Amino acid sequence: MRPLLLACSLLALGPAAPFAPALPAQSPVPSRTVIRAGRLIDGLADAPRRDQGILVENGRITAVGPWAQVSSRAAGAEAIDLSSLTVLSGLIDAHTHILLQGDITAAEYDDQVLKESTPYRTIRATVAARRALDQGFTALRDLETEGAMYADVDVKAAIERGIIPGPRLFVATRAFSATGMYPLLGYSWELQMPTGVQIVDGPDEIRKAVREQVKYGADWIKVYVDRRYYLGDDGRLRSWVNFTDEELAAFTAEAHRLGRKAAAHAVAWDGIDAALRNGFDTIEHGQGLTPDLMDRMLKQKVYWCPTIYVGQYVAQGRGGVWPKMVELERKAFGQALKAGLAPYIANGSDAGGYAWDQPLVRELGLLVEYGMTPLQAIKAATTTAARLLGQDAQLGAVAPGRHADLIAVPGDPLADIAALGQVRWVMKGGTVHLAR
């Protein structure tokens, strides 16, 4: 009788409420905030403006202009005084791997894939995401999980739902390569080893796999187009291409049909040539770029993420042609600027290819060292990166209609780009994440 009586008692209380996980306590987001910027670099104009006001309503920027003008429209708004700082749009890193923690050597890579579970790697990814946001990066394009399946989609969802802090994520999930052409490699054929990507062969298998990744949340399709880099007799950096033209065309056609863009890991001349020939939207790394390829990129409006710092970071440890690739990329970068490619060069650090305890802004310093002006480098991490993402109406500029993703730094980053490494204040979507 006791179980029956207990059941009746529970029924009398009515149906149980659905379980809802407790969310971390957060300060209520003010519906209206007005910010006073001592200096504003809006990402659109070629010069900063002084003593500016920015009105934020419900997470978006609704007005930007002289402080006296904007403040007169802001009665009752919460005021934030940044009059001693330079305010910019939140920075964007268009090439990261939050589920990777540095892989100079094959052994470092293999250890992560073989010895760290996906849940453990995902926990580490949440720390990487937090570090990025703390440094003023309010959006990341994360270009594959390196064997951690669709964990990037889960991290993205957790950020969007307010469970953990982090940037806006645009994710590529698993990335693609062909049989025998991506680690883990070199183990006994008697062992069925995991791999860092999704292995596909042939156009039909490729189309199905692209659909599968989109089904599970891929915003981008990432393809390893080439490998095995070497200096050719013609002086170019050459490579082996992983797929046939028919296969590469299947990736881009299916991605575009499903409303996604395709990113090509293409390091050397052969890989870049194949990627351009088959309709990829971005070139990642691109150390082997030559003027003929740059002309094609301009005509096709293809973006380039040079990932300069990671090339320097891994070169000595990997040896072989890698140190020479650093020199080749420096030369190619200067040629690209002369060719007018700057509006298509987006900031992408490849963080995760190097350890996440390194500052992301170091890549911007190298863009300047390699020939960009500080303003060009800032645009590479704001307006240009937003266009690459197809988010230029939403991100990348301090202008009405955009998300209120803003940062503030001391000093003048147009005089010294290193100022971006001293972020004092971060707002994402109208919520202040950092104030110090």
C-alpha positions, 0 to 999 in steps of 0.5 A, spaced: 500 500 500 505 504 501 508 505 494 500 506 492 499 511 497 506 515 495 504 515 488 497 518 489 500 523 494 505 525 488 499 526 483 495 530 488 501 535 487 500 535 480 505 534 474 512 535 476 515 541 473 520 540 467 527 540 470 531 546 468 539 547 470 541 552 474 544 558 470 550 562 473 547 569 476 548 574 472 547 582 472 541 584 469 542 587 462 540 594 462 536 596 456 539 602 455 546 604 456 550 610 453 558 610 453 562 616 453 569 614 448 575 619 449 577 616 442 573 612 437 576 608 432 569 605 429 572 601 423 569 605 418 573 612 418 580 613 416 581 617 422 579 617 430 574 621 432 574 624 439 569 625 445 564 620 442 557 618 445 555 611 443 548 609 445 546 602 446 539 599 446 537 592 447 544 589 445 545 593 439 548 600 437 542 605 436 546 612 435 554 614 434 556 621 434 559 627 438 558 626 446 553 632 447 549 630 441 548 622 443 547 624 451 541 628 449 538 622 447 540 618 453 535 620 458 535 614 463 540 610 460 546 607 464 552 611 463 559 608 462 565 613 462 571 611 457 573 618 456 580 616 458 580 610 453 580 609 446 574 605 444 573 600 438 569 594 435 570 588 438 576 584 435 575 578 431 580 572 430 578 568 423 582 562 424 582 559 431 582 552 434 579 552 441 579 544 442 587 544 440 592 546 445 598 547 441 602 542 436 609 543 434 610 536 433 606 530 431 607 527 438 604 533 441 598 532 437 597 525 438 597 525 445 591 530 445 587 526 440 589 519 444 590 521 451 585 526 452 577 525 452 573 529 448 569 532 455 576 534 457 578 537 451 571 541 451 573 543 458 579 546 456 576 549 450 571 553 455 578 556 458 580 558 451 574 561 449 574 565 456 581 567 454 579 570 448 574 574 450 578 577 456 583 579 450 577 583 447 576 578 441 568 578 441 568 573 435 572 567 433 571 563 426 573 556 429 576 552 424 575 545 426 575 540 432 581 536 431 578 529 433 573 532 438 567 531 433 562 536 434 564 539 441 565 546 438 557 546 436 556 545 444 561 550 446 558 555 441 551 553 444 553 554 451 556 561 450 549 563 446 545 560 452 549 564 457 552 558 461 559 560 460 562 566 457 566 567 450 566 570 444 561 569 438 563 562 435 562 561 427 564 553 427 567 548 422 566 542 426 570 536 424 574 539 417 575 534 411 581 530 408 582 524 404 584 517 406 591 516 408 592 524 408 591 526 415 594 524 422 594 520 426 599 516 421 604 512 422 601 507 427 601 499 425 596 497 420 593 492 425 590 498 429 584 502 428 586 509 430 582 515 430 583 521 426 583 529 427 578 530 421 573 527 417 576 522 412 572 522 405 573 520 398 569 521 392 564 526 390 558 522 392 561 521 399 563 528 400 556 531 398 553 526 404 559 528 409 558 536 408 550 535 409 552 531 415 556 536 418 551 542 416 546 537 420 550 537 426 551 545 426 557 547 421 557 554 419 563 553 415 566 547 411 573 546 412 578 542 407 585 540 407 587 541 400 594 540 400 600 537 404 607 535 404 610 542 402 617 543 399 621 548 394 620 546 387 625 547 382 622 553 380 623 557 386 615 556 388 613 553 395 610 546 392 605 541 395 601 535 394 594 536 393 589 531 397 583 531 392 582 531 385 578 537 382 572 533 381 572 532 389 574 539 391 568 542 386 563 537 390 565 540 397 564 548 395 558 546 390 554 543 396 557 548 401 554 553 397 548 550 396 546 549 403 548 556 404 555 555 407 562 558 405 568 553 404 575 555 407 581 551 404 587 549 408 592 551 402 599 552 404 603 552 398 602 554 390 599 547 388 594 547 394 592 555 393 591 554 385 587 548 386 582 551 391 582 558 387 580 553 381 574 550 385 571 556 388 573 556 395 572 562 399 578 563 403 585 561 403 588 559 410 595 560 411 598 561 404 605 561 405 606 559 398 602 565 395 605 568 388 603 574 384 599 570 379 595 567 385 594 574 388 591 577 382 586 571 381 584 572 389 582 579 387 578 577 381 574 572 385 574 576 392 577 570 396 580 572 403 586 570 406 588 569 413 595 569 413 596 566 420 603 569 421 605 567 428 603 560 428 608 559 422 613 562 426 611 558 433 612 551 429 618 553 424 624 551 428 621 545 432 618 542 425 624 543 421 625 542 414 622 547 409 618 550 415 623 556 417 624 557 409 616 558 409 616 564 414 621 568 409 616 566 403 610 568 407 613 575 409 615 576 402 608 574 399 605 579 404 609 585 402 607 583 395 600 582 397 599 589 399 602 592 393 597 588 389 591 591 393 589 585 397 589 588 403 581 589 403 581 581 403 586 580 408 583 578 415 586 577 422 587 569 423 592 567 428 591 559 428 591 559 436 590 552 438 596 551 433 600 554 438 598 554 446 592 558 448 597 562 454 600 566 448 596 573 447 592 573 440 593 580 439 600 578 437 598 576 430 596 584 429 603 586 431 606 581 425 601 584 420 604 591 422 611 588 422 610 585 415 607 592 412 600 594 414 599 600 417 596 599 424 589 602 421 589 596 416 591 591 421 585 593 426 580 593 420 583 586 418 580 584 425 574 588 425 571 590 418 574 585 414 574 579 418 566 581 419 565 581 411 569 574 411 564 571 416 558 574 412 556 578 418 558 585 416 551 588 417 552 585 424 559 586 427 566 589 425 564 596 426 561 601 431 555 603 427 548 603 428 545 597 427 551 593 429 551 588 435 554 592 441 561 588 441 566 594 444 572 594 447 576 599 450 584 600 451 589 605 453 593 609 449 592 610 441 593 603 437 594 607 431 600 610 434 602 603 437 598 597 435 601 594 442 596 598 445 591 592 443 594 588 448 592 592 454 584 591 454 581 594 460 574 594 458 569 589 454 562 589 452 559 583 448 551 584 446 550 590 450 553 586 457 559 588 460 564 582 460 570 586 463 572 592 466 578 594 470 
